[in-house]
Amino acid sequence: MSLPKKDVKVYLDPDVHAAFNAISDLERMTMQDLAEKVIRKFVQRRVHEANVLAEKLKSSGINRIRRGSAGIDRDATD
């Protein structure tokens, strides 16, 4: 049994809304279904990229990068 879907509300400029509506018509989808499809693909890609990066860092022996810039370790100065 799957969990119920959660909702998200977005606000678009009128011209973007009109274009998105036209695109959803061309795709023969509702705006809601198209938005869900686009967001799902975006999230899946970003999570995959994060996992790939984490694996590459792990295989390089990097498991943590300290906060800071210009060689300053903020953990030591906070």
C-alpha distances in whole Angstrom, upper triangle without the diagonal:
4,7,9,12,15,19,22,25,28,32,34,37,38,40,36,34,36,36,32,32,35,33,29,32,33,29,29,26,25,26,23,21,24,24,20,21,24,23,20,23,25,22,21,25,26,24,25,29,28,27,30,32,31,31,35,36,35,37,40,40,39,36,38,40,42,42,45,47,50,50,50,47,46,45,48,50,47
4,6,9,12,15,18,22,25,28,30,34,35,36,33,31,33,33,29,29,32,30,26,29,30,27,26,23,22,23,20,18,21,20,17,18,21,19,16,19,21,19,18,22,23,21,22,26,25,24,27,30,29,29,33,34,33,35,38,38,37,34,35,37,39,39,42,44,47,47,47,45,43,42,46,47,44
4,6,9,13,16,19,22,26,28,32,33,35,31,29,32,32,28,28,31,29,26,29,30,27,27,23,22,22,19,18,21,19,16,18,20,18,16,19,21,18,18,22,22,20,22,25,25,24,27,29,28,29,33,33,33,35,38,38,36,33,34,36,37,37,40,42,46,46,45,43,41,40,44,45,42
4,7,10,13,16,20,23,25,29,30,32,29,27,29,29,26,26,29,27,24,26,28,25,24,21,19,20,16,15,18,17,14,17,19,17,15,19,20,18,19,23,23,21,24,27,26,26,29,31,30,32,35,35,35,37,40,40,38,36,36,37,39,38,41,43,46,47,46,44,42,41,45,46,43
4,7,10,13,16,20,22,26,27,28,25,23,26,26,22,22,25,24,21,23,25,22,22,18,17,16,13,12,15,14,11,13,16,13,12,16,17,15,16,20,20,19,21,24,24,24,27,29,28,30,33,33,34,36,38,38,36,34,34,35,37,36,39,40,44,44,44,42,40,40,44,44,41
4,7,10,13,17,20,23,25,27,24,22,25,25,21,22,25,24,21,24,26,23,23,19,17,16,13,13,16,13,11,14,16,13,13,16,17,15,16,20,19,19,22,24,23,24,27,28,28,30,32,33,33,36,38,38,36,33,33,34,35,34,36,38,41,42,41,40,38,37,41,41,38
4,7,10,14,16,20,21,23,20,18,21,22,19,19,22,21,19,22,24,22,22,18,15,14,10,12,14,11,10,14,14,12,13,16,16,15,17,20,20,20,23,25,24,26,28,29,29,32,34,34,35,38,39,40,37,35,34,35,36,34,36,38,41,42,42,40,38,38,42,42,39
4,7,10,13,17,18,20,17,16,19,20,16,17,21,20,18,21,23,21,21,18,15,13,10,12,13,10,9,13,13,10,12,16,15,14,17,19,18,19,22,23,23,25,27,28,28,31,33,33,34,37,38,38,36,34,33,33,34,32,34,35,39,40,39,38,36,36,40,40,37
4,7,10,14,15,18,15,13,17,18,15,16,19,19,17,20,23,21,21,18,15,12,10,13,14,10,11,15,14,12,15,18,17,16,20,21,21,22,25,26,25,28,30,30,31,34,35,35,37,39,40,41,38,36,35,35,36,33,35,36,40,41,40,39,37,38,41,41,38
4,7,10,12,14,12,10,14,15,12,14,17,17,16,19,21,20,21,18,15,12,11,14,13,10,12,15,13,12,15,17,16,16,19,21,20,21,24,25,25,27,29,30,31,33,35,35,36,39,40,41,38,36,35,34,35,33,34,35,38,40,39,39,36,37,41,40,38
4,7,9,12,10,9,12,14,12,13,17,17,16,19,21,21,22,19,16,13,13,16,15,12,15,17,16,15,18,20,18,19,22,23,22,24,27,27,27,30,32,32,33,36,37,37,39,42,42,43,40,39,37,36,37,34,35,36,39,41,40,40,38,39,42,41,39
4,6,8,6,6,9,10,9,11,14,14,15,17,19,19,20,18,16,12,13,16,15,12,15,17,15,15,18,20,18,20,23,23,22,25,27,27,28,31,32,32,34,36,37,37,40,42,42,43,41,40,38,37,38,35,36,36,39,41,41,41,39,40,44,43,40
4,6,5,6,9,10,10,12,14,15,16,18,20,21,22,20,18,15,16,19,17,15,19,20,18,18,22,22,21,23,26,26,25,28,30,30,30,34,35,34,36,39,39,40,42,44,44,46,43,42,40,39,40,37,37,37,40,42,42,42,40,42,45,44,42
4,6,5,6,9,10,10,12,14,15,17,18,20,21,19,17,14,16,19,17,16,20,21,19,20,23,24,23,25,28,28,28,31,33,32,33,36,37,37,39,42,42,43,45,47,47,49,46,45,44,43,43,41,41,41,43,46,46,46,44,46,49,48,46
4,5,5,6,9,10,11,12,14,15,17,18,20,19,18,15,17,19,17,16,20,21,18,20,23,23,22,25,27,27,27,30,32,31,33,36,36,36,39,41,41,42,45,46,47,48,45,45,44,42,43,41,41,40,43,45,46,46,45,46,50,48,46
4,5,5,6,8,10,10,12,14,15,16,18,17,15,12,15,17,14,13,16,17,15,16,20,20,18,21,24,23,23,26,28,28,29,32,33,33,35,37,38,39,41,43,43,45,42,42,40,39,40,38,38,38,40,43,43,44,42,44,47,46,44
4,5,5,6,9,10,10,12,14,15,16,15,13,9,12,14,12,11,15,16,15,16,19,20,19,21,24,24,24,27,29,29,30,33,34,34,36,39,39,40,42,44,45,46,44,43,42,41,42,40,40,40,43,45,45,45,44,45,49,48,45
4,5,5,6,9,10,11,12,14,15,14,13,10,14,16,14,14,17,18,17,18,22,22,21,24,26,26,27,30,31,31,33,36,36,37,39,41,42,43,45,47,47,49,46,46,45,44,45,43,44,43,46,48,48,49,47,49,52,51,49
4,5,5,6,9,10,11,12,14,14,13,11,14,15,12,13,16,16,15,17,20,20,19,22,24,24,25,28,29,29,31,33,34,35,37,39,39,40,43,44,45,47,44,44,43,42,44,42,42,42,44,46,47,47,46,47,51,50,48
4,5,5,6,9,10,10,12,11,10,7,10,12,9,9,13,13,11,13,16,17,16,19,21,21,22,25,26,27,28,31,31,32,34,36,37,38,40,42,43,45,42,41,41,40,42,40,41,41,43,45,46,46,44,46,49,48,46
4,5,5,6,9,10,10,9,8,6,10,11,9,10,14,14,14,16,18,19,19,22,24,24,25,28,29,30,31,33,34,35,37,39,40,41,43,45,46,48,45,45,44,44,45,43,44,44,47,49,49,49,47,49,52,52,50
4,5,5,6,9,10,10,10,9,13,14,11,13,16,16,15,18,20,20,21,24,25,25,27,29,30,31,33,35,35,37,39,40,41,43,45,46,47,49,47,46,46,45,47,45,46,46,48,50,51,51,50,51,54,54,52
4,5,5,6,9,9,10,9,12,12,9,11,14,13,12,15,17,17,17,21,22,22,24,26,27,27,30,32,32,33,36,37,38,39,41,42,43,46,44,43,43,42,44,43,44,43,46,48,49,49,47,49,52,52,50
4,5,5,6,5,6,5,9,8,6,9,11,11,11,14,16,16,17,20,21,21,23,25,26,27,29,31,32,33,35,37,38,39,41,42,44,46,44,43,43,43,44,43,44,44,47,49,49,49,48,49,52,52,50
4,5,5,6,7,8,11,11,10,12,15,14,15,18,19,19,21,23,24,25,27,29,30,31,33,35,35,37,39,40,41,43,45,46,47,49,47,47,47,46,48,47,48,48,51,52,53,53,52,53,56,56,54
4,5,8,10,11,14,13,11,14,16,15,15,18,20,19,20,23,24,24,27,29,29,30,32,34,34,36,38,39,40,42,44,45,46,48,47,46,46,46,48,47,48,48,50,52,53,53,52,53,56,56,54
4,5,9,10,12,10,8,12,13,11,12,16,16,16,18,21,21,21,24,26,26,27,30,31,31,33,35,36,37,39,41,42,43,46,44,43,44,44,46,45,46,46,49,50,51,51,50,51,54,54,53
4,7,9,12,10,9,13,14,13,14,17,18,18,20,23,23,24,26,28,28,30,32,33,34,36,38,39,40,42,44,45,46,48,47,46,46,46,48,47,49,49,52,53,54,53,52,53,57,57,55
4,6,8,6,6,10,11,10,12,15,15,16,18,20,20,22,24,25,26,28,30,31,32,34,36,37,38,40,41,43,44,46,44,43,44,44,46,45,46,47,49,51,51,51,49,50,54,54,52
4,5,5,6,8,10,11,12,14,15,17,18,20,21,23,24,26,27,29,30,32,33,35,36,38,39,41,42,44,45,47,45,44,44,44,45,44,45,46,49,50,51,50,49,49,53,53,50
4,6,5,6,8,10,10,12,14,15,16,18,20,21,22,24,26,27,28,30,31,33,34,36,37,39,40,42,43,45,43,41,41,41,43,41,42,43,46,47,48,47,46,46,50,50,47
4,6,5,6,9,10,11,12,14,15,16,18,20,21,22,24,26,27,28,30,31,33,34,36,37,38,40,42,43,41,40,39,39,41,39,41,42,45,46,46,46,44,45,48,48,46
4,5,5,6,9,10,10,12,14,15,16,18,20,21,22,24,26,27,28,30,31,33,35,36,37,39,41,42,40,39,39,39,41,40,42,42,45,47,47,46,45,45,49,49,47
4,5,5,6,9,10,11,12,14,15,17,18,20,21,23,24,26,27,29,30,32,33,35,36,38,39,41,39,38,38,38,40,38,40,41,43,45,45,45,43,44,48,48,46
4,5,5,6,8,10,11,12,14,15,16,18,20,21,22,24,26,27,28,30,32,33,34,36,37,39,37,36,35,35,37,35,37,38,41,42,42,42,40,41,45,44,42
4,6,5,6,9,10,10,12,14,15,16,18,20,21,22,24,26,27,28,30,31,32,34,36,37,35,34,34,34,36,35,37,38,41,42,42,41,40,40,44,44,42
4,6,5,6,9,10,11,12,14,15,16,18,20,21,22,24,26,27,29,30,31,33,35,36,34,33,34,34,36,35,37,38,41,42,42,41,40,41,45,45,43
4,6,5,6,9,10,11,12,14,15,17,18,20,21,23,24,26,27,29,30,32,33,35,33,32,32,32,34,33,35,35,38,39,40,39,38,39,42,43,41
4,5,5,6,8,10,11,12,14,15,16,18,20,21,22,24,26,27,28,30,31,33,31,30,29,30,31,30,32,33,36,37,37,36,35,36,39,40,38
4,5,5,6,9,10,11,12,14,15,16,18,20,21,22,24,26,27,28,30,32,30,28,29,29,31,31,33,34,37,38,38,37,36,36,40,40,38
4,6,5,6,9,10,10,12,14,15,16,18,20,21,22,24,26,27,28,30,29,28,28,29,31,30,32,33,36,37,37,37,36,36,40,41,39
4,6,5,6,9,10,11,12,14,15,17,18,20,21,23,24,26,27,29,27,26,26,26,28,27,29,30,32,33,34,33,33,33,37,37,36
4,5,5,6,8,10,10,12,14,15,16,18,20,21,22,24,26,27,25,24,24,24,26,26,28,29,32,32,33,32,31,31,35,35,34
4,6,5,6,9,10,11,12,14,15,16,18,20,21,22,24,26,24,23,24,25,27,27,29,30,33,33,34,33,32,33,36,37,35
4,6,5,6,9,10,10,12,14,15,16,18,20,21,22,24,23,22,23,23,26,26,28,28,31,31,33,32,31,32,35,36,35
4,5,5,6,9,10,10,12,14,15,16,18,20,21,23,20,20,20,20,23,22,24,25,28,28,29,28,28,28,32,33,31
4,5,5,6,9,10,10,12,14,15,16,18,20,21,19,18,19,20,22,22,25,26,29,29,29,28,28,28,31,32,31
4,5,5,6,9,10,11,12,14,15,16,18,20,19,18,19,20,23,24,26,27,30,30,31,29,29,29,33,34,33
4,5,5,6,9,10,11,12,14,15,16,18,17,17,18,18,21,21,23,24,26,26,28,27,27,27,31,32,31
4,5,5,6,9,10,10,12,14,15,16,14,14,14,15,18,18,21,22,24,24,25,24,24,24,27,29,28
4,5,5,6,9,10,10,12,14,15,14,13,15,16,19,20,23,24,27,26,27,26,26,26,29,31,30
4,5,5,6,9,10,11,12,14,13,14,16,17,20,21,24,24,26,26,27,26,27,27,30,32,31
4,5,5,6,8,10,11,12,11,11,13,13,17,18,20,21,23,22,24,23,24,24,27,28,28
4,5,5,6,9,10,11,9,8,10,12,15,17,20,21,23,22,23,22,22,22,25,27,26
4,5,5,6,9,10,10,10,12,14,18,20,23,24,26,24,26,24,25,25,28,30,30
4,5,5,6,9,9,10,13,14,18,20,22,22,24,23,25,23,25,25,27,29,30
4,5,5,6,5,7,9,10,14,16,18,19,21,19,21,20,21,21,23,26,26
4,5,5,5,6,9,12,15,18,21,22,23,22,23,21,23,22,24,27,27
4,5,7,9,12,15,18,21,23,24,25,23,25,24,26,25,27,30,30
4,6,9,11,13,16,19,21,21,22,20,22,21,23,23,25,27,28
4,6,9,11,14,18,20,21,22,19,21,19,22,21,22,25,26
4,6,8,11,14,16,18,19,17,18,16,18,18,20,22,23
4,7,10,13,16,18,20,18,18,16,17,16,19,21,21
4,6,9,13,15,17,15,15,13,14,13,15,18,18
4,7,9,11,13,11,12,10,11,11,13,16,16
4,6,9,12,10,9,6,8,7,10,12,12
4,7,10,9,8,6,6,7,10,11,10
4,7,7,5,5,5,8,10,10,10
4,5,5,7,8,11,13,12,13
4,6,9,10,14,14,13,16
4,6,9,12,12,12,15
4,6,9,8,8,11
4,5,6,7,9
4,5,5,6
4,6,6
4,6
4
